[in-house]
Amino acid sequence: MAKLFLGLDSSTQSLSAVVIDLDARKVIYEKSLNFDKALPQHKTQNGVLPNGDPLVKHSSPLLWADALDLIFAGMKKDGVALGDILAISGSGQQHGSVYLNDRAEKILTNLNPKKSLVENLNGIFSRKTSPIWMDSSTARECAEIRKKLGGIKATAQKTGSDTFERFTGPQIRKFYKTEKAAYAKTSHIALVSSFMASLLAGKIAPIDFGDGAGMNLMDIRKKSWHDGALAATAPKLKSKLPPLAASGKTIGKVSPYFVEKFGLNPEALATVWTGDNPASVIGLGLIKPGQVAISLGTSDTFFGSMQKCQTDAHGEGHVFGSPAGGYMTLICFKNGSLAREKIRELYQISDWNKFGELLAKTKPGNGGAILLPWFEAEIVPRVNQPGVHRFDLDEKNVAANCRAIFEAQMLSMRLHSQWMQVSPEQIFVTGGASNDRALLQVLADVMNCRVLRIEVSKSAALGAALQAAHGFSTATGKKPKWEKLVAGFSKPISGSEIKPDKKAAKIYDKLIEKYAECECAALKTI
Ligand code: XUL
């Protein structure tokens, strides 16, 4: 019998499944189910419920449950050997929260396989919808909690991050303030990850140290609920939260609902889920401290493993627990491809090859020219008023502006990741813009580090499957090594390595000082 493990990823727009054969070191099945297309009855757009207020972004927990039924039905239909799956784990979009009443526990333990999950779960919610990570309607609550915790630095030191609108604590506070009766009727608060794990386990599941750190409620060092943060958020909160636990830890046998309905093995283990970013860290094989990846997408994110818990005094970056045991960090730059596209449009450059040709006409360091491309309000550094700033850079010089945008973004990444105190030996890059060699060369030179491309399709679900394998092995008394476990699953694309140019790297070592000064000067004016 093959040793199969299932990883599920409940993201904003879809639910994905990845099944791995551990001994063969192979992904044997993968599938995604798009919420809007597969389940139009829930009326989401890109996984979000329409709302008149542009700051409010909610989704539906019943949609996620419906998707779970559907993905299992699909696996059964596709002939996946569901009876051979030894353990299941998963990941969820971070920060989103689900509110359950006092009927939830009983209903979860008695899920009726003759009915759908949606039919079973009707009546267990104390709040019909779930605020998700895209919501930014809690600025006031962020300020209130931050103040009670002693400011930005103290909040980050205590909980791993400054308060952010999308984080669960500020969201819970808003719910408590605006819907007091519904808050009082809430017996359990779950994250997307722990809600999904609860369905599979047939009982209220713990929240893990990775996703728990995205709440502004967990003591990042002790990995337990932080009493001060709980008190600053809402009354009686501790009694509504599940225990915290390591991701992949066994919750129990999978619920009989899934055994009877889809043919899962009754001995299969249901394990604790995590957030999608922590799971991706595993899926990409970033196990050793100092291993980092950059995702160049709509926004750019810089994330990776971290040895010590090192929080950001400026409150720009986040520290989460890593499923591999230690910590991970994540920094999100909003003006990623968004800003690169804006420059391309502004100078009417037909495509990225042409853009690269123009850039090649200039030299590393751009003669000291600096651009600050904050087309949108920026997260890192915190910029509330969008604006583009140029220093010693002629707006009419097209080639210099092409180089300036790439250099600015990579210098900003280097500058704002210094607090993490990691010196990577190599950087993995993924995402839409990661096939742009000109951009990757600037990245390698600015970071003075090898850069390798890596394919990340379903990296979170793959990480979750590996987490299931780790949890299973631990439960059977073994001490599995993460490095061994992930080996062979995610490999960089062959021939994609870009080495830093030592001369250029020296230029950037100097230019970063000027870049930092320009940032300070611009921030003072807004
Ligand atoms: C991380 C974050 C997003 C979501 C996306 O802090 O908000 O990356 O996890 O699913």
Boltz pocket constraint, residues with backbone or C-beta under 6 A from the ligand:
constraints:
  - pocket:
      binder: B
      contacts: [[A, 11], [A, 12], [A, 92], [A, 93], [A, 94], [A, 95], [A, 133], [A, 166], [A, 214], [A, 275], [A, 276], [A, 277], [A, 330]]
      max_distance: 6.0
